Amino acid sequence: MTVRVVKPGFFTTVQDRGRFGYAHLGISPAGAADALSLRIANLLLGNDENAPALEMTLVGATLEFEESAMVAISGANCDCRVGHKWLHGQTATHIPAGSVLHCGSTIDGARSYLAVRGGFDVPLVMGSASTDVRGRFGGFEGRRLQGGDVLQVRRAATAQVCLLHGGVLEAVCPSGPLRVTRGAQHDWFSPEAYAKLLASTYLVSEQSDRAGLRLQGERVSPRETSQLLTDGIPLGAIQVPQDGQPIVLFVDQQTTGGYPKIANVIAADMHRIGQLRSRDQVGFGEVSIAEAVEALRQQELWLKRIFATGSVDPFTA
Amino acid sequence: MKIIPASDSSLLVVFGDAISPEIQQHVLGLFHALQTRQDPRICNLHPAYTSLLIDFDPLLTTHHTVATLAESLSSTGRSAAEDSTEVVEIPACYDAEFGVDLADVAAHNHISSDDVVRLHSSASYHVCFLGFTAGFAYLGGMPEALYTPRLATPRRLVPEGSVGIAGGQTGIYPAETPGGWRIIGRTPLRMFDPLAQPPTRLQAGDWVRFTSVDRATFERLRQERP
């Protein structure tokens, strides 16, 4: 079965959880900027949580479904409708054959994820369906979607869907400052500079994209004047170039770089970076590595618990 | 050797603070030793000039376990640094049309453009690591007479295959990207093909030589590529 792109939205790509194991070739993971929402959209449909889905940025796509399908939208809320019928977010919904799904602008975040039962069928490149926009490979022809594109959907073996109840997302998606641990070059900065990073509120600049969130606010210049030799960049690293304005690197980031890294967003908060829009405000709070790992463990347990008690799909039962 | 937690999911193993062939051996030795193990707990390896970043899944292992593994592999790992002895030949056309900064590199070093081409295509280079963008190899071993600082303002787009110089490094742009390296020529070869196995023409540890080719050969090789 196929889905035709009537309008692509602002920036829509096919993503899964990312392409790992190729950093030594200069290949960044790509993948969903908010991987937690991608997983939730898939789990709502009974898909493998890594099934390829659409990541829609700021303005959603308009899609025509050749056959009936089950879809789920997660991540940022956006006004989605089929004809005059509005769709609820975080819920599996039946789409009749021949209908057109309109996804509007995101309301409370940067990215919405549209999953379809079975998952979008694109060739795997280096083991992943994710679009590497800079490298122009993976996903759908290595690029963002355009009007007229026709996506294939895999036939699904499973018929089970899950229902998410109100309030559950808030539990896995805490608000407040982004939690960070100390970066590899943390000691290149004075204690005052580091304290300033944690005490300040930054504005997300319009120059931001999937490779990095550029922040505007208090300068946190390193005290060392010597140049850092290029080294590896972990996902979520906060690097500080000469101008003292931090950059939070994520999914499409360079694999190596030459700026000192003052701190690093914890894995359990990584998905929140993907929901920040330009002009959003963001702050940072330090946790220990043990606390960071525990937060991730809790998040995973939580996700497993919700979806272990899934209810049966009323449309296919 | 210093092992620093870089995040909740990674460790940075630092072997020194200056570029040297010996330190490079250590980095690549540990990289190859870990790569060979195909450990499902390890997600990504980022070798660089003096360090190796190890990304792992913190739900499957701990900083302590990975650090212990890195230490034990490093102490036994020298022999595992199987540096390839094979030399990868990279044809490059140094015509002024491609080498838009060739004259500037010559002027900066008070030599002729022909000297730049002769020096650049006579040295053997070592692939220190790949980074920046898919398939971009940082090549060490450039003759000092060619050292030139990068452009003050990077270009918005550098054509695919461009051969550049930045300080004491040389490298090839595998795709059209922004870039600030001084461009002295262009290779007709595809340096990165996502569908090939391996996807990059060069790997960390390889040896590389540039062969100067004329424009006609460049065009022929360019047309021959898949």
Boltz contact constraints between the chains, C-beta under 6 A:
constraints:
  - contact:
      token1: [A, 20]
      token2: [B, 43]
      max_distance: 6.0
  - contact:
      token1: [A, 20]
      token2: [B, 44]
      max_distance: 6.0
  - contact:
      token1: [A, 23]
      token2: [B, 44]
      max_distance: 6.0
  - contact:
      token1: [A, 23]
      token2: [B, 46]
      max_distance: 6.0
  - contact:
      token1: [A, 24]
      token2: [B, 45]
      max_distance: 6.0
  - contact:
      token1: [A, 24]
      token2: [B, 47]
      max_distance: 6.0
  - contact:
      token1: [A, 25]
      token2: [B, 130]
      max_distance: 6.0
  - contact:
      token1: [A, 25]
      token2: [B, 200]
      max_distance: 6.0
  - contact:
      token1: [A, 26]
      token2: [B, 130]
      max_distance: 6.0
  - contact:
      token1: [A, 26]
      token2: [B, 131]
      max_distance: 6.0
  - contact:
      token1: [A, 26]
      token2: [B, 133]
      max_distance: 6.0
  - contact:
      token1: [A, 26]
      token2: [B, 134]
      max_distance: 6.0
  - contact:
      token1: [A, 26]
      token2: [B, 135]
      max_distance: 6.0
  - contact:
      token1: [A, 26]
      token2: [B, 136]
      max_distance: 6.0
  - contact:
      token1: [A, 27]
      token2: [B, 134]
      max_distance: 6.0
  - contact:
      token1: [A, 125]
      token2: [B, 194]
      max_distance: 6.0
  - contact:
      token1: [A, 135]
      token2: [B, 134]
      max_distance: 6.0
  - contact:
      token1: [A, 137]
      token2: [B, 194]
      max_distance: 6.0
  - contact:
      token1: [A, 181]
      token2: [B, 7]
      max_distance: 6.0
  - contact:
      token1: [A, 181]
      token2: [B, 8]
      max_distance: 6.0
  - contact:
      token1: [A, 184]
      token2: [B, 4]
      max_distance: 6.0
  - contact:
      token1: [A, 184]
      token2: [B, 6]
      max_distance: 6.0
  - contact:
      token1: [A, 184]
      token2: [B, 12]
      max_distance: 6.0
  - contact:
      token1: [A, 229]
      token2: [B, 49]
      max_distance: 6.0
  - contact:
      token1: [A, 229]
      token2: [B, 50]
      max_distance: 6.0
  - contact:
      token1: [A, 230]
      token2: [B, 48]
      max_distance: 6.0
  - contact:
      token1: [A, 231]
      token2: [B, 48]
      max_distance: 6.0
  - contact:
      token1: [A, 231]
      token2: [B, 51]
      max_distance: 6.0
  - contact:
      token1: [A, 232]
      token2: [B, 46]
      max_distance: 6.0
  - contact:
      token1: [A, 232]
      token2: [B, 48]
      max_distance: 6.0
  - contact:
      token1: [A, 232]
      token2: [B, 53]
      max_distance: 6.0
  - contact:
      token1: [A, 234]
      token2: [B, 6]
      max_distance: 6.0
  - contact:
      token1: [A, 234]
      token2: [B, 7]
      max_distance: 6.0
  - contact:
      token1: [A, 234]
      token2: [B, 10]
      max_distance: 6.0
  - contact:
      token1: [A, 254]
      token2: [B, 132]
      max_distance: 6.0
  - contact:
      token1: [A, 255]
      token2: [B, 46]
      max_distance: 6.0
  - contact:
      token1: [A, 255]
      token2: [B, 131]
      max_distance: 6.0
  - contact:
      token1: [A, 256]
      token2: [B, 46]
      max_distance: 6.0
  - contact:
      token1: [A, 256]
      token2: [B, 48]
      max_distance: 6.0
  - contact:
      token1: [A, 256]
      token2: [B, 131]
      max_distance: 6.0
  - contact:
      token1: [A, 264]
      token2: [B, 7]
      max_distance: 6.0
  - contact:
      token1: [A, 266]
      token2: [B, 8]
      max_distance: 6.0
  - contact:
      token1: [A, 267]
      token2: [B, 8]
      max_distance: 6.0
  - contact:
      token1: [A, 267]
      token2: [B, 9]
      max_distance: 6.0
  - contact:
      token1: [A, 289]
      token2: [B, 5]
      max_distance: 6.0
  - contact:
      token1: [A, 289]
      token2: [B, 8]
      max_distance: 6.0
  - contact:
      token1: [A, 292]
      token2: [B, 8]
      max_distance: 6.0
  - contact:
      token1: [A, 293]
      token2: [B, 8]
      max_distance: 6.0
  - contact:
      token1: [A, 293]
      token2: [B, 58]
      max_distance: 6.0
